[in-house]
Amino acid sequence: MRKLKTSRWVVRPFMKETRKMNRNKTGRIIKFALLGVLLPCIIQLTSAETNQPLVLTAGVLIDGTGTSPIPDVALVISKGRITEVSPKTKMVVPTGSKVINLEGGTILPGFINTHVHRAYDEKLLQAWAQAGVTTVRDLAAYPPYSSFATRDSLNKNPLNARLIVAGPQMTGGFVPPGYPSSVFISTVEQARVEADRILNEGADQLKIMLESNWDNRVMLESVARAITETAHRRDKKVSAHISLSRDIERALNVGVDDLAHMVVDDLPDELIKRIVKAGIYWIPTIELWKGLGMDTHVHGNLGRFARAGGKVALGTDFQGAFFQFELGMPLKEMLWMQEAGMSPSEIIIAATKNAAEVCGIGQELGTLEPGKIADILVIDGDPLQDLANLSKVRLVIKEGVVIRQ
């Protein structure tokens, strides 16, 4: 797994980018939001750069692990990482710390959207981060071959949501409308060479097309297996694009790590059992299927999968089709997950711990525990009682830097 590093930030590049955003309508809207919340944070950013410990106190902690909320907690951040989590009454505040009282607030890990597209855009990344979505996974390289250097540049700015990228889609022939780049694979030898090449160039993960919905241009199972074996030897994960139950068998046989869409036909119980046993994560992308009018079976499939103990991760397929997706906190997606039968606690785990595992960064992010990178969302209200409270953002911290207060 690629080591995640905390970043430094200076005021001048932000002001330059803010002026640039003012040149179009979207930029003006985002600039209005950013100026209201970011400029007051410059003092916070400065204190973070000087490694001044930051202590959050008096909030209710939902740490992403699924354990019960902890009231009146204190959490210490130093050099971009969480160093201590304990009841406020037992905390010895480090000398010279900056203390933020969060009484009435709920402390959560930064959220993660595991399925987005065209995320190589600073305005989009900052809109996500401001909403508390501190990491996104782009499942198709854009632009095609310069994307990894672009990712690295964008990830240097803590004001941006962290960008995890899968590189160009690997396919046997079929390419959904709007995909920016694909690599066409027909042999086992080519599969190994291309998988190594894409990973050597800097991809965090690989994505393969196992779709048989449109024609006979389906990737051979032997070819797909060669890709997953190559990635797993290098400790990298593989996501599989499917939309029909008949393609799950192939995904199981080749050993993928996650399924990038909930299937739109009826999902047999026997397949649910096999997916759960294999430990494969599933990203529902209900927003996509709702927008395309193909969600007839999706809620029922997701509900039965979750009740069977299946591992679900939050993902919307942002900009994966030609209609308007929800930018920022994907509240609609989470409310639809709740309609499918998932509890608020299960949905929060899907958006934090499970999503971090899907992105290959579970050792660094996804839960609020000592040693992990300090990506933190603080809201007003209790999301376990009402998920809509996730939109009541009080504070966002990314890599130990306060980016919204």
N, C-alpha and C positions, 0 to 999 in steps of 0.2 A: 504494500500500500504506500502510495506517495505521501511523504511526511507533510503534514499541514503546518504552515508557519504563521505566526501572528505578524501583522503588518504595522508599519508606521504611516502617518498621514500628515500632510502639511496643508495650510489653508489655501495657498495660491492656486494649485491645480483645481481645487473645488470651485473657487470663484471663477476661474477660466471656463470650466465646464458649465457652470451656472449661466454665464453669459451666452454660451453656445446654445444651450437649451432654449433660450428666449427667442430663438429664430423661428420656431414653429409652434403650432397650437398645443401639441402634446407637451412640448418643452415648457410652455408658459404655465400649463396646469401643474406640472410636476414641480417647476421652480417655485410656484406659489406655496405648494405644500412643503417643499424642502426648506425654503427660507424661514418659514414660520417655526420650524422645529430644529433645524441644524445650526443656525448661527448662534443660538444661545449655548450650544454644546462645545464651542471652541475651547472654553476653559476646561471642560471635562477631557477633551482630547489632549490638551496640553498636559494635564495631570497624568494621563495614561502613558504618555510618551516618557515622562520622567520616572516611570515605574512606581508611582505613588499607589499604595494598596487602596482598593476600593471595597467598601463594605456595604452590603445591602442588608437592612434590618427590618424586622417587624412584619414581613410579608408572610403569606401562606405559600409553602413550597409544593409544587407538583413537579417531581423531578424527572418524569418521563419513563421511569422503570415500571410503573404500575402499582407501586406501593401507595398507601394512604397518604393524603396531603398532610404536611407537617406545619402546624401553626406557629406563628411568632418565631420565625427562623432567622438566622444570620448566615450570610454567605460572603466569603472573602475572595477577592480577585487580586492576583498579583502577576505582573508580566504576562497578561493576556490569558491566564489560566485560573481555574478555580482551585484554591488551596485549602479551603475549609468550609464545611457545611455543618451547622450545629444549632441547637436551640439558642435563642438570643441570650437567655439567662446564663448559659455556660460559655459564651464567647468572650475571649479576651481580645479586644480590638487592637490590632497592631499599631504601634506608635507611628504617628504621621499619616494615618489613613484618612481618606475622604469617606464620610459616612452618609448614605442616602436612606432616609426613613421611608419605608414603603407601607406604612400602616394602612390596611384596607385593600392592599394590592395582592395579586397572585403572581408568583414567580414561576416561569416555565422555561424549558429549553427553547432556543430559537427553532422555529418551524422549518420544515424542508419540503419542497415540492419536487418529487422525484421524476416528473415527466413534463418537460417543457421543450419548446422549440424556439429558435431565433433569439436566444437569450444573450447573444454577444452584443449587448446594447446597454450602455451605462445608465440610461434613463429607466429602462425596465428593471435592471438590477437594483437601482436605488429605490424604486417604488416598492419592490418586494421587501428590501431590507427595512424600509420605514414601517412596513406593516408587521414586521416581526418574522418574516420568512427570510432567514439569514443564509440559506443555501438552496440552490436549484440545480437539477441535473438536466442538461440538454442532451436529448437522445437522437440528435442528428447534427453532425458538424456543420457549422455555418459561420463564416464562409468555409468552403470545403477543405482547403489545405493549409491555410495560414491560421487556423482556428486555435491551435494550441498556444502559440505565442500570444495571440489576442487574449486567450483565457488567462495566461500568466500575468499579462499587463493589467487586466481588469481586476484580478484577485489581489493586487497590491494595495488597492484602495478599500479600507474597511467600510466605507460608506456604501459599497456595492455588496449585494448578496454574493456569497461564495458560489463560484461556477464550477461544477463537476461536468465533464464532457465525455461522451461515448465515442466520439469520432464518427466518420462516415458510416452509414448503414451498410452492412454486408448482406447481399441478397443473391438468390439464384436467378433472379430476373425481374420479379415484380417490384415496382416502386410506387407507393401511394402518391396521389397528386400533391404537389407542393414541396416534396423532399428536396433539400438543397444539394445533396451529394450522396452517391451510393458507389459501392465497389461490388462488381459482379464476379461471383465465384462459381466455378463449375467443377473443380477437381480438389481432391484432398491435399495434394501438394500445394496448389495455389492457395488453399485456405490457410495452411500453416504459414506460408510466406507472407501473405497479406495481413494476417492477424499479427504476426511479429512486426511487420513494417508499421502498421498503425499504432501499435503500442510503443514501438521505438520512437516514433515521431512525437509521442506525448499523450496519447489518449488515456484517460483514467479508466475507461471500461470499453467493452465492445457491445455492439447491438447487431443481432441477426434477424432477418425477415423469414419467419416460418409460416407465412400466410398462404393459404390455399383457396382464398375466397374468390379470386378473380379469374385465374387461368391455371394452366399446368406448369407455369414457371416457378416451381417450388424448389427450394434448396434441398439437395439430397441429404439424407440423415447422416451419411458418412462424412459429408463435407461439414455439416453443422457441428458434428462431434469433434472434428479436427480443430475447429475454431475454439470451442469451449475448452478442449484439452490444452491447447496452446495458451489460452488466457489463464486458466487455473494453474498451470505450471509457473506462471509469473505472478500468482496471487492477485489476479484481476478478475472481475466479475463480468458476466454476460447476460444481457437482457434480450428477451425474445418478443418480437412483435407477433401477436396472434389475435384473432377475433372470433374464431369458431372452435367449438369443443373438439372437432376431429383433428385439430392441429396440436392439441395438448399432448397426445401420445408421443409425437416426435420431440416436443420440448422436454418431456420427462426422460426420454431415451438418451438425449444428447447431454443432459445435465446442466441446463441453464439455471441461473440464479434467481431470475424474476420474470414474471409475465407482464408485459407492458400494457395490457388492456384486459378488462373483464370480457369474457366471451358474450356474444349477443344472442346466442341460441340457448336452448335448455342444457344445463350442465348436469351430466349424470353424477349421482352420488358416489359411484365407484371411482370416478376421476377425482372428485374432491378428496376422497380418502388417500389416493396415491399422491396428490400434490402436497397434502398435509404431511404425510409420512416422509416425503422427499425434502421437506423444509423449504420449498420454493415460495418466495414472496409474490404477492399479487397486487398490482396497482390498478384500481378500478376504472379510473378516467371516466366517471359518470358524466362529468360536464361535456365531454366529447360526444358521448352517445345521446345525451339529452339534446344537444345542439343539432345532431344529425337525425333525430327522431327514431333512433334504433335502440332505445333503452327498455323495451318490453320485458326482457328476461334479466336485465342487469341487476336490478335490486334484489330479486329473488336469489340469483346466483351468488351475489355477494353475501347476503344474509346467511345462506346455508353454508358457505365457505367459512365465514367468521364463526358461526356456531359450532362448526366441526373442529375449531382450533386452528384454522388457517391463519397465516401471517400476512397481514394487509399493510401496505404502505401508501401514504398519501401521494396522489399524482393526478393531474388534470388533463394532460396533453395540451397545455397552453399553446395557442397558435398552431395546433395540429390540424386545423380545418379552417375553412373560410367563413368564420363568424366570430363575434366578439366574445372573448373569454374574460373571466374575472381576473384582473391584475391585483397583485398584493396578496393579502390573506385569502386563501380559497375557501371562504365560508360556505358558499353554495355547495361545493363539493362535499364538505364535511356534514352539512345538514342532510344532504342526500344519503350519505353513508349512515347517518343516524336513522333516517327513514327505512333503510335496508335492515335495520336491527342492531347495528353496532352501538355500544354505549359511548357517552362522551369520553370516558377514560380510555376505552379501546381506540377511539379516533385520535386522541392526543398521542397515544403510544405509536399509532400508525404514522403520525406526522412528525415524530421526533426520533425515538429509539429505532423503530423499524425502518424509517426512511433513511436514517444514517447508515444502518446496515446495508440497505440496498445500494447506497452510494459508495460503499466501501470505506466509510469513515467512522464506523461505529466505535472504534477505539479512542477516537478524539472528540466526537460530538454526539448529540442525540439525547444525552442525559446530563443532569446537573450533579456531578460527582467530582471529588477532589482529583486533580490531575488532568481533567479535561479542559479543552478550550472554552473560554467564557463567551458563548453565544447565548444570550438570555433575553427573554421577552417578559415584560411585566405589564399586567393588565389590571383594570378595575373590575371587580366582580368575580364570581365563581364560574369558570367554564364547565365544571361538572354539573352545574344546575342549568346553565344556558350557554350553549356554544357561541351564541351571538356576542357574548362578553369578550370573545377573542378580538373583536374589532375595537374594543375600548383600550387602546394602547396608551400606557403611561410612560414606558421606558423601553428602549431597545439597546442592547449592548452586543457588539460583535467583536470577537477577539480581544475582549477586555476594554474596548473603546465604547463610550457612550455615544451613540449616533442619533438617538432621539430621546428627548426628555421634555 
